[in-house]
Amino acid sequence: MNSVYLNSFEEFLKYQDSKEKMYLLLVSENCDFNHETIKNLNINCYGAIFPEIIFEKQHYKDGLIAIDIVIEPILVNNMENKIEDEKKFSSIKSMLLFVDGLSPYIDPFLVSLFESTNEECKIFGGGAGKLTLQQERVIFTPEYITQNSALIIPLSQDLDLGVSHGWEYLDGPHVATSSSKNVLEQIDYEYAFDVYKNIVEKDSGLKFSEDNFFELAKSYPLGIVSYSGEIIVRDPIASDGKSLVLVGVMPQNSVIQVLKGEKSKLIEAAKFAAINAMDTKKEKELVIMIDCISRVLFLEDSFVKEIDSVSNIIGDLPLVGALTLGEIANKSDTYIDFYNKTCVVGTL
């Protein structure tokens, strides 16, 4: 899978030189990408738009990454609908998956997808979208650019995965006593924001205001305690003064914790994910890093150390990736998880 970073959409138009080739495009939010041109010129490319992208040891707010692919991706045009054509997915051994990261239908879609694939299928990927946190059309094929959709890229190579986040316990346990999809309404029978606000303000010494919610909340995610004891991170992105809006579903009656981060622990977690993804003797040709954009916002200038921690483990292997609104991985044959604020590394 050859890959190249191009600093503009115009550069991609010059780069693609054959109607026979098929490309996967990882497009940055600030790229001058124009789907109408793709459609009018009948360029055979599929992909998604993300806040930022990763190529080698850098992350970029503009430009795009073009990856040569040989198997045609599959568009699921509406994640609200249950997958019915299971034969289309049953033979896929591994896949890269991009979803509309601001869709309310991600979790039921992942359940439906898991039920449609064979139990050995490895799946990883992330949520497309922009830092405006306004839902837009961000998933595309040569014919369409859509929202509430998913793009499945079947892979011909075996896939190994590593998943880690590095966030640590601050307060809890609490119970999500009222929730609806990705909106957490009550914690311990009180307004969710009131409970969260008291914990965060006490620890940080700062106060929430009308315009600083995301700036303060980026350092204090929530963690869902799974049956296995694993912590699934949820990212609060907005509040109406009573509820918390999250990236990803919060099941009612979930046991939750308030988490806190240290930069060194997050960087170490990315290294751990890379080690797990490399922990086989199979020959590898490409590394794909799916990392949460809110880790960039938290780590700021130190985020390059997170990329370096992965690069130091993978050596000379090419590295591409996206900074996403939610991360996807299945680490066993029993579930697919939609993570927030997590680093997922896949090796092919």
GIHU-V966798 format. One record per residue. N is the residue number from 1. PSI is psi as a letter, one per 30 degrees, with the letter a starting at -180 (NA if undefined). BURIAL is # if it has 24 or more other ideal C-beta (glycine too) atoms within 12 Angstrom, else .. Layout:
BEGIN
((N & PSI & BURIAL) (N & PSI & BURIAL))
END
This chain:
BEGIN
((1 & j & #) (2 & k & .) (3 & l & #) (4 & k & #) (5 & k & #) (6 & k & #) (7 & f & #) (8 & l & .) (9 & e & #) (10 & e & .) (11 & e & .) (12 & e & #) (13 & e & .) (14 & e & .) (15 & e & #) (16 & k & #) (17 & g & .) (18 & k & .) (19 & f & .) (20 & f & .) (21 & l & .) (22 & k & #) (23 & k & #) (24 & k & #) (25 & k & #) (26 & j & #) (27 & k & #) (28 & l & #) (29 & e & #) (30 & g & .) (31 & k & #) (32 & h & .) (33 & k & #) (34 & j & .) (35 & e & #) (36 & e & .) (37 & e & .) (38 & e & #) (39 & e & .) (40 & e & .) (41 & f & .) (42 & h & .) (43 & k & #) (44 & i & #) (45 & k & #) (46 & l & #) (47 & a & #) (48 & l & #) (49 & k & #) (50 & l & #) (51 & e & #) (52 & l & #) (53 & l & #) (54 & k & #) (55 & k & #) (56 & b & #) (57 & g & #) (58 & l & #) (59 & k & #) (60 & k & #) (61 & f & .) (62 & l & #) (63 & a & #) (64 & l & #) (65 & k & #) (66 & k & #) (67 & k & #) (68 & k & #) (69 & l & #) (70 & f & .) (71 & k & .) (72 & k & .) (73 & l & #) (74 & k & #) (75 & k & #) (76 & j & #) (77 & f & #) (78 & j & .) (79 & f & #) (80 & f & .) (81 & k & .) (82 & k & .) (83 & k & #) (84 & e & .) (85 & i & .) (86 & f & .) (87 & f & .) (88 & f & .) (89 & f & #) (90 & f & .) (91 & f & .) (92 & k & #) (93 & f & .) (94 & l & #) (95 & k & #) (96 & k & #) (97 & k & #) (98 & k & #) (99 & l & #) (100 & j & #) (101 & f & #) (102 & g & #) (103 & k & #) (104 & f & #) (105 & g & #) (106 & e & #) (107 & e & #) (108 & e & #) (109 & e & #) (110 & e & #) (111 & e & .) (112 & e & #) (113 & e & #) (114 & e & #) (115 & f & .) (116 & f & #) (117 & l & #) (118 & l & .) (119 & f & .) (120 & f & .) (121 & k & #) (122 & k & #) (123 & k & #) (124 & l & #) (125 & b & #) (126 & a & #) (127 & k & #) (128 & l & #) (129 & a & #) (130 & l & #) (131 & f & #) (132 & f & .) (133 & g & #) (134 & k & .) (135 & k & #) (136 & l & #) (137 & j & #) (138 & f & #) (139 & k & #) (140 & l & #) (141 & a & #) (142 & f & #) (143 & e & .) (144 & l & .) (145 & k & #) (146 & l & #) (147 & l & #) (148 & h & #) (149 & l & #) (150 & k & #) (151 & k & #) (152 & k & #) (153 & j & #) (154 & k & #) (155 & k & #) (156 & f & .) (157 & l & #) (158 & l & .) (159 & k & #) (160 & k & #) (161 & k & #) (162 & k & #) (163 & k & #) (164 & l & #) (165 & e & #) (166 & f & #) (167 & k & #) (168 & l & #) (169 & k & .) (170 & e & #) (171 & k & #) (172 & a & #) (173 & l & .) (174 & l & #) (175 & k & #) (176 & i & #) (177 & f & .) (178 & k & #) (179 & l & #) (180 & j & .) (181 & c & .) (182 & g & #) (183 & j & #) (184 & j & #) (185 & e & #) (186 & k & #) (187 & k & #) (188 & h & #) (189 & g & .) (190 & l & .) (191 & k & .) (192 & e & #) (193 & e & #) (194 & e & .) (195 & e & #) (196 & e & #) (197 & e & #) (198 & e & .) (199 & e & #) (200 & e & #) (201 & e & .) (202 & e & .) (203 & e & .) (204 & f & .) (205 & g & .) (206 & l & .) (207 & k & .) (208 & k & #) (209 & a & .) (210 & f & .) (211 & g & .) (212 & g & .) (213 & e & #) (214 & e & #) (215 & e & .) (216 & e & #) (217 & f & #) (218 & f & #) (219 & f & #) (220 & i & #) (221 & l & #) (222 & l & #) (223 & k & #) (224 & k & #) (225 & j & #) (226 & l & .) (227 & f & .) (228 & f & .) (229 & f & .) (230 & k & .) (231 & j & #) (232 & j & #) (233 & k & #) (234 & k & #) (235 & j & #) (236 & k & #) (237 & f & #) (238 & l & #) (239 & k & #) (240 & g & .) (241 & f & .) (242 & e & .) (243 & l & #) (244 & k & #) (245 & k & #) (246 & l & #) (247 & j & #) (248 & l & #) (249 & k & #) (250 & j & #) (251 & k & #) (252 & k & .) (253 & g & .) (254 & k & #) (255 & k & #) (256 & l & #) (257 & l & #) (258 & k & #) (259 & l & #) (260 & l & #) (261 & k & #) (262 & k & .) (263 & e & #) (264 & e & .) (265 & e & #) (266 & e & #) (267 & e & #) (268 & e & #) (269 & e & #) (270 & e & #) (271 & e & #) (272 & e & #) (273 & e & #) (274 & e & #) (275 & e & #) (276 & e & #) (277 & f & #) (278 & g & #) (279 & h & .) (280 & l & .) (281 & g & .) (282 & k & .) (283 & k & .) (284 & l & #) (285 & f & #) (286 & k & #) (287 & k & #) (288 & k & #) (289 & j & #) (290 & j & #) (291 & k & #) (292 & k & #) (293 & f & #) (294 & f & #) (295 & e & #) (296 & e & #) (297 & e & #) (298 & e & #) (299 & f & #) (300 & b & .) (301 & f & .) (302 & f & .) (303 & f & #) (304 & f & .) (305 & e & #) (306 & e & #) (307 & e & #) (308 & e & #) (309 & e & #) (310 & e & #) (311 & e & #) (312 & f & .) (313 & e & #) (314 & f & #) (315 & b & .) (316 & g & .) (317 & k & #) (318 & k & #) (319 & k & #) (320 & l & #) (321 & a & #) (322 & k & #) (323 & j & #) (324 & l & #) (325 & i & #) (326 & k & #) (327 & l & #) (328 & k & #) (329 & k & #) (330 & k & #) (331 & g & #) (332 & a & .) (333 & g & .) (334 & f & .) (335 & l & #) (336 & k & #) (337 & k & #) (338 & j & #) (339 & l & #) (340 & l & #) (341 & h & #) (342 & l & #) (343 & k & #) (344 & k & #) (345 & k & #) (346 & k & #) (347 & k & #) (348 & NA & #))
END
